[in-house]
């Protein structure tokens, strides 16, 4: 019975994992798609590189830390903190809010 319990517990985690990486890919794809339709979005290769490092780095950081965290509250707080950090860095890079 322990095996089946562990197996069912893993499925929601796997679904969340797929959702996280899909969101990251979507966030990186959105500017590229927007650039096809409008001149208002003008990202360079450097922009994509920086955002890729930032988003993939945050995703990998979450994956590694979540392996150690047992409680879902702790994983949720970790995720919220990483999202906040990414948003702050993104805002700083986009418009320089801390200058």
KAWOCOR-V315036 format. One record per residue. N is the residue number from 1. SS is DSSP state (helix for helix, strand for strand, loop for the rest). PSI is psi in degrees with one decimal (999 if undefined). NEAR is the number of other ideal C-beta (glycine too) atoms within 10 Angstrom. Layout:
BEGIN
N&SS&PSI&NEAR ; N&SS&PSI&NEAR
END
This chain:
BEGIN
1&loop&-32.2&5 ; 2&helix&-39.9&6 ; 3&helix&-44.1&7 ; 4&helix&-34.1&8 ; 5&helix&-43.8&9 ; 6&helix&-36.4&9 ; 7&helix&-44.0&9 ; 8&helix&-31.8&9 ; 9&helix&-30.9&10 ; 10&helix&-28.7&11 ; 11&helix&-48.9&9 ; 12&helix&-36.9&10 ; 13&helix&-40.9&12 ; 14&helix&-39.6&10 ; 15&helix&-42.5&10 ; 16&helix&-37.6&13 ; 17&helix&-45.6&15 ; 18&helix&-42.0&10 ; 19&helix&-43.4&10 ; 20&helix&-48.0&16 ; 21&helix&-30.6&14 ; 22&helix&-41.2&10 ; 23&helix&-43.0&12 ; 24&helix&-45.6&19 ; 25&helix&-40.5&13 ; 26&helix&-41.8&10 ; 27&helix&-35.5&15 ; 28&helix&-28.1&16 ; 29&helix&-29.8&10 ; 30&helix&-48.0&11 ; 31&helix&-36.6&14 ; 32&helix&-43.8&11 ; 33&helix&-43.4&10 ; 34&helix&-35.0&14 ; 35&helix&-23.6&13 ; 36&helix&-22.4&7 ; 37&helix&-18.2&8 ; 38&loop&154.5&8 ; 39&loop&-4.3&7 ; 40&loop&-20.1&7 ; 41&loop&121.4&14 ; 42&loop&78.2&10 ; 43&loop&144.1&15 ; 44&loop&173.6&8 ; 45&helix&-35.4&7 ; 46&helix&-40.7&8 ; 47&helix&-46.1&14 ; 48&helix&-38.3&13 ; 49&helix&-48.6&11 ; 50&helix&-46.8&15 ; 51&helix&-34.1&19 ; 52&helix&-45.4&13 ; 53&helix&-43.2&10 ; 54&helix&-51.3&18 ; 55&helix&-44.4&18 ; 56&helix&-37.8&14 ; 57&helix&-42.6&12 ; 58&helix&-40.9&19 ; 59&helix&-44.8&18 ; 60&helix&-37.5&11 ; 61&helix&-43.4&13 ; 62&helix&-46.7&19 ; 63&helix&-46.6&12 ; 64&helix&-43.9&9 ; 65&helix&-36.3&15 ; 66&helix&-24.2&19 ; 67&helix&-31.1&8 ; 68&helix&-22.2&9 ; 69&loop&123.7&14 ; 70&loop&-42.0&8 ; 71&loop&136.7&8 ; 72&helix&-30.7&11 ; 73&helix&-42.3&9 ; 74&helix&-40.3&13 ; 75&helix&-38.2&18 ; 76&helix&-44.4&12 ; 77&helix&-39.7&12 ; 78&helix&-47.1&16 ; 79&helix&-44.1&16 ; 80&helix&-41.0&10 ; 81&helix&-41.4&13 ; 82&helix&-39.6&16 ; 83&helix&-44.6&12 ; 84&helix&-44.1&10 ; 85&helix&-45.1&13 ; 86&helix&-43.1&18 ; 87&helix&-39.0&10 ; 88&helix&-45.6&12 ; 89&helix&-39.8&14 ; 90&helix&-46.3&15 ; 91&helix&-41.3&12 ; 92&helix&-43.9&12 ; 93&helix&-33.0&13 ; 94&helix&-47.7&9 ; 95&helix&-1.8&9 ; 96&loop&53.6&8 ; 97&loop&-16.3&9 ; 98&loop&12.1&7 ; 99&loop&999&5
END
